Amino acid sequence: MIRTEVTPEWQQVLDTLPAEARQMLVDEAEHLANAIKYRNDRARISTNGALEVLFAIGCAYNRIDGEGNQHGG
């Protein structure tokens, strides 16, 4: 369930994914938003904000290999 409307830019990204991957990413974004609210009931984050956080984590993860070595780029 998407709690906030996804921006056109994020919709373009989501549209490139298979349906199962798209649903998983949206579900994880919602879990992240709920976790932040659980930790601090005054905090607010949109689905788009949570997608941005997950994207940043994914980019950082892709720069680091399993041994903690950073990839070039």
N, C-alpha and C positions, 0 to 999 in steps of 0.2 A: 504494500500500500504506500503510495507516495503522498506524503502529508503536505508538501508544497509543490507548486508547479515547477517542472523542470524547464530550465532556460532552453531556448532554441539551440544554443551551442552544445549543451549537455545532451539534448535529444538527438543531435546529429551523431555524437559519440555513441550513445546507447543504440542507435539504429544500426550501427556497424557491427554490433555484437549478435551472436546467436541468441535466440529467445531465452535459453536457460542461463547463459552468462549475464544477459541483461537483467533478468530477474534477481540473480544472485547479487549483482552489484547494487541494485536498488534496495534489496533487503538489507545488505550490509550497511548501506548509507543510513537507512532507517534505524538499524541497531545502534550505529554510532551516535546518531542524534538522540536516541532514547538514553543511551549510556551517559552522555554528557548531561542531559537533563536530570538523570537519576543522581549524579554526583553533585549537581548544583541546580536546585530547582528554579533559580533565577536565570540560568544560562539558556540561551536559545540558539539553535543552529538549524538552518533549513536543509532540505534534501540536497540542494545545490551546494551548500557549504560543506556538507558531509561528503559529497562526491569529490569536491576539491581536495579535502583532507585525504581521502582514500587514494586519489590520483597522485598526490605528493608523496604519500607513503610508498606507492607502487614504483614511482620514479626513483626514489631513494633506494628501495630494495633492488631494483634493476642495476643500480650503479655499484652495488656491493655483492660480491659473490659469496658462496657458502662459507668461505674461510675468512671473511671479514676484509677482503681486499677490494679496494675500489677499482671499478672499471674506468677506462679512459673516456673522455667525452664530456 
